């Protein structure tokens, strides 16, 4: 009976972590993109001509009290370029250029996407919102991974990358998707054990992979960049799948309407 209870606890912990990863951080996309259409405007449909040439607009939302610090400008630009490259690997959306808007520190009025699209000279935009949360707590670290225990800290980062394809003529979204990722940073309370720490793990999806930050002081920033890049990669794949699913729904609706 005791062994059975032990296994139950062991199985419960990963499920709890997975639940946290799917709920944290909460979605921010609807603060910036209109998701519904009025009866007068009708329901927006995916563009018939492809590829859909767009501009990728990236912003960071850190309005939540539990938000992690935002990425510096160069780091956000790096994530944006990687997201653009990942989206361009699929079909039918083509990112022609990237515009980063920096961080939004408080929830405010969403940009006028119609005016923005006109300014950029495109009919469609891909609006991406980046957000993340973190928590840090004490743990025991081990030198050589097995012996010589050392007091340290573990920082968990949950990152969320969301995006919507926006019709520049109406300012409303046509399709949306998200990508979530988690990474953890282990570091001793005193620096100097550079052979093993600090180290970043892609928990829980790839627990054996280790990433060593270039500096002890910059390790938290490396953690945020690593987690957000993972989220962006998942977003790119999910956006393509969301397009396919939306196209199938529109085709089915058209078949039903024609009967």
C-alpha positions as CSV (number, residue, x, y, z in Angstrom):
1,X,0.0,0.0,0.0
2,X,2.8,2.4,0.9
3,X,4.5,1.8,-2.5
4,X,1.3,2.4,-4.3
5,X,0.9,5.8,-2.6
6,X,4.5,6.7,-3.5
7,X,3.8,6.0,-7.1
8,X,0.6,8.0,-7.0
9,X,2.5,11.0,-5.7
10,X,5.2,10.6,-8.3
11,X,2.6,10.6,-11.0
12,X,0.7,13.5,-9.6
13,X,3.7,15.9,-9.6
14,X,4.2,15.9,-13.4
15,X,0.5,16.3,-13.9
16,X,0.5,19.4,-11.6
17,X,3.4,20.9,-13.4
18,X,1.7,20.3,-16.8
19,X,-1.4,22.0,-15.5
20,X,0.6,25.0,-14.4
21,X,2.3,25.2,-17.8
22,X,-0.9,25.2,-19.7
23,X,-2.5,27.9,-17.5
24,X,0.5,30.2,-16.9
25,X,0.8,32.9,-18.0
26,X,-2.8,33.8,-19.0
27,X,-3.6,34.8,-22.6
28,X,-3.0,38.5,-23.5
29,X,-3.8,38.5,-27.2
30,X,-7.4,39.6,-26.9
31,X,-6.2,42.9,-25.4
32,X,-4.6,43.9,-28.7
33,X,-6.6,42.2,-31.4
34,X,-10.4,42.3,-32.0
35,X,-11.7,38.7,-32.0
36,X,-15.3,39.2,-33.1
37,X,-17.1,40.8,-36.0
38,X,-20.4,42.7,-35.9
39,X,-23.3,41.6,-37.9
40,X,-23.0,44.6,-40.2
41,X,-19.3,43.8,-41.0
42,X,-19.9,40.1,-41.5
43,X,-17.6,37.3,-40.6
44,X,-14.0,37.6,-41.8
45,X,-12.7,34.7,-43.9
46,X,-9.2,33.6,-44.7
47,X,-7.7,35.2,-47.8
48,X,-8.3,33.2,-51.0
49,X,-5.0,34.2,-52.7
50,X,-1.8,32.7,-51.3
51,X,0.9,33.2,-50.2
52,X,-0.4,35.8,-47.7
53,X,2.3,38.4,-47.5
54,X,2.5,40.1,-44.1
55,X,4.5,42.1,-41.6
56,X,5.2,40.5,-38.2
57,X,4.5,42.9,-35.3
58,X,5.9,41.8,-32.0
59,X,5.2,43.3,-28.6
60,X,5.8,42.2,-25.0
61,X,3.1,42.3,-22.4
62,X,4.2,42.6,-18.8
63,X,1.1,44.1,-17.3
64,X,0.5,41.2,-14.9
65,X,1.9,41.7,-11.4
66,X,3.6,38.2,-11.7
67,X,5.2,38.9,-15.0
68,X,8.9,38.3,-15.5
69,X,11.0,41.2,-16.5
70,X,10.7,42.0,-20.2
71,X,13.3,41.1,-22.8
72,X,15.8,43.8,-23.8
73,X,15.3,45.2,-27.2
74,X,18.0,43.1,-28.9
75,X,16.8,39.9,-27.2
76,X,13.2,40.7,-28.3
77,X,14.4,41.3,-31.8
78,X,16.2,38.0,-31.8
79,X,13.1,36.1,-30.8
80,X,11.1,38.0,-33.4
81,X,13.5,37.1,-36.2
82,X,13.5,33.5,-35.1
83,X,9.7,33.5,-35.1
84,X,9.6,35.0,-38.6
85,X,12.0,32.4,-39.9
86,X,9.9,29.6,-38.4
87,X,6.7,30.9,-39.8
88,X,8.3,31.3,-43.3
89,X,9.2,27.6,-43.2
90,X,5.6,26.8,-43.5
91,X,2.8,27.7,-45.9
92,X,0.8,29.9,-46.7
93,X,1.9,32.9,-44.5
94,X,5.0,34.8,-45.6
95,X,6.6,37.3,-43.3
96,X,8.2,40.1,-45.4
97,X,9.7,42.1,-42.5
98,X,9.6,42.4,-38.7
99,X,8.6,45.3,-36.5
100,X,9.1,45.2,-32.7
101,X,7.1,47.5,-30.5
102,X,8.9,46.8,-27.3
103,X,7.2,46.1,-24.0
104,X,3.7,47.2,-22.8
105,X,4.0,47.8,-19.0
106,X,0.3,48.4,-18.5
107,X,-2.8,47.3,-20.3
108,X,-3.9,50.1,-22.6
109,X,-5.6,50.9,-25.9
110,X,-4.6,48.5,-28.7
111,X,-2.9,50.0,-31.7
112,X,-5.0,50.9,-34.8
113,X,-4.1,47.9,-36.9
114,X,-5.8,49.3,-40.0
115,X,-3.7,52.4,-39.9
116,X,-0.6,50.4,-39.1
117,X,-1.1,48.0,-42.0
118,X,-1.6,51.0,-44.3
119,X,1.6,52.6,-43.0
120,X,3.4,49.3,-43.7
121,X,1.9,48.9,-47.1
122,X,0.4,45.5,-46.5
123,X,-3.1,44.0,-46.4
124,X,-2.4,41.7,-43.5
125,X,-0.4,41.7,-40.2
126,X,0.8,38.9,-37.9
127,X,0.5,40.4,-34.4
128,X,2.5,38.5,-31.8
129,X,2.3,39.1,-28.1
130,X,5.0,37.7,-25.8
131,X,4.5,37.2,-22.0
132,X,6.0,35.2,-19.2
133,X,6.0,34.5,-15.5
134,X,8.6,33.3,-13.1
135,X,9.1,31.9,-9.6
136,X,12.3,31.3,-7.7
137,X,12.8,29.1,-4.6
138,X,15.7,27.4,-2.7
139,X,16.9,24.0,-3.6
140,X,19.9,21.8,-3.0
141,X,22.3,21.5,-5.9
142,X,24.9,18.8,-6.3
143,X,28.4,19.1,-7.7
144,X,29.1,16.4,-10.3
145,X,25.2,15.9,-10.3
146,X,25.4,13.3,-7.5
147,X,27.6,14.4,-4.6
148,X,28.8,17.4,-2.5
149,X,25.5,19.2,-1.9
150,X,25.5,23.0,-2.4
151,X,22.7,25.4,-1.4
152,X,21.2,27.1,-4.4
153,X,18.2,28.6,-6.1
154,X,15.9,27.3,-8.9
155,X,14.0,29.7,-11.1
156,X,11.1,28.4,-13.2
157,X,10.0,30.4,-16.3
158,X,6.7,29.9,-18.1
159,X,6.7,31.7,-21.5
160,X,3.8,32.3,-23.8
161,X,4.0,33.4,-27.5
162,X,0.6,34.2,-29.1
163,X,-0.1,35.5,-32.6
164,X,-3.1,36.4,-34.8
165,X,-3.3,37.0,-38.5
166,X,-5.1,40.4,-38.7
167,X,-6.9,41.7,-41.7
168,X,-5.5,45.2,-42.2
169,X,-8.7,46.5,-43.8
170,X,-10.9,45.7,-40.8
171,X,-8.4,45.3,-37.9
172,X,-9.9,42.0,-37.0
173,X,-8.3,38.6,-36.6
174,X,-8.7,35.8,-39.1
175,X,-6.9,33.0,-37.2
176,X,-4.9,32.8,-34.0
177,X,-2.6,30.3,-32.2
178,X,-0.2,30.1,-29.3
179,X,2.9,28.4,-28.1
180,X,3.9,27.7,-24.5
181,X,7.2,26.5,-23.0
182,X,8.8,26.1,-19.7
183,X,12.5,26.2,-18.7
184,X,14.3,26.2,-15.3
185,X,17.5,27.8,-14.1
186,X,19.6,26.2,-11.3
187,X,22.4,28.3,-9.7
188,X,24.3,28.2,-6.4
189,X,23.7,31.0,-3.9
190,X,27.4,31.9,-4.3
191,X,28.9,32.1,-7.8
192,X,32.1,30.4,-8.8
193,X,31.1,26.8,-9.6
194,X,31.3,27.4,-13.3
195,X,32.0,23.8,-14.2
196,X,28.4,22.8,-13.4
197,X,26.4,25.9,-12.6
198,X,24.5,28.0,-13.5
199,X,22.6,25.6,-15.9
200,X,19.3,25.8,-17.7
201,X,17.1,22.8,-18.3
202,X,14.2,22.5,-20.7
203,X,11.9,21.0,-18.1
204,X,9.7,19.0,-18.3
205,X,9.9,18.4,-22.1
206,X,13.7,17.7,-22.5
207,X,15.1,17.2,-18.9
208,X,18.4,15.8,-20.1
209,X,19.4,18.8,-22.2
210,X,21.6,21.3,-20.4
211,X,22.3,24.9,-21.5
212,X,25.1,26.9,-19.8
213,X,24.6,30.7,-19.7
214,X,27.7,32.7,-20.6
215,X,27.7,34.5,-17.2
216,X,26.3,34.1,-13.7
217,X,24.8,37.6,-13.7
218,X,23.1,37.1,-17.1
219,X,21.7,33.7,-16.4
220,X,18.1,34.9,-15.7
221,X,18.0,36.7,-19.0
222,X,19.4,33.6,-20.8
223,X,16.6,31.6,-19.2
224,X,13.9,34.0,-20.5
225,X,15.3,34.0,-24.0
226,X,15.6,30.2,-24.1
227,X,12.1,29.7,-22.8
228,X,10.6,32.3,-25.2
229,X,12.4,30.9,-28.2
230,X,10.9,27.5,-27.4
231,X,7.4,29.0,-27.1
232,X,7.9,30.9,-30.4
233,X,8.9,27.7,-32.2
234,X,5.7,26.0,-31.0
235,X,3.6,29.0,-32.0
236,X,4.9,28.8,-35.6
237,X,3.8,25.2,-36.0
238,X,0.5,25.8,-34.2
239,X,-0.3,28.8,-36.4
240,X,0.0,26.7,-39.5
241,X,-2.2,24.0,-38.0
242,X,-4.8,26.7,-37.0
243,X,-4.8,28.0,-40.6
244,X,-5.5,24.5,-41.9
245,X,-8.3,23.9,-39.3
246,X,-9.9,27.3,-40.1
247,X,-9.8,26.6,-43.9
248,X,-11.5,23.2,-43.3
249,X,-14.2,24.8,-41.3
250,X,-14.8,27.4,-43.9
251,X,-14.9,24.8,-46.7
252,X,-17.4,22.7,-44.7
253,X,-19.6,25.8,-44.0
254,X,-19.6,26.6,-47.7
255,X,-20.6,23.1,-48.6
256,X,-23.5,23.2,-46.1
257,X,-24.6,26.6,-47.3
258,X,-24.7,25.5,-50.9
259,X,-27.1,22.6,-50.3
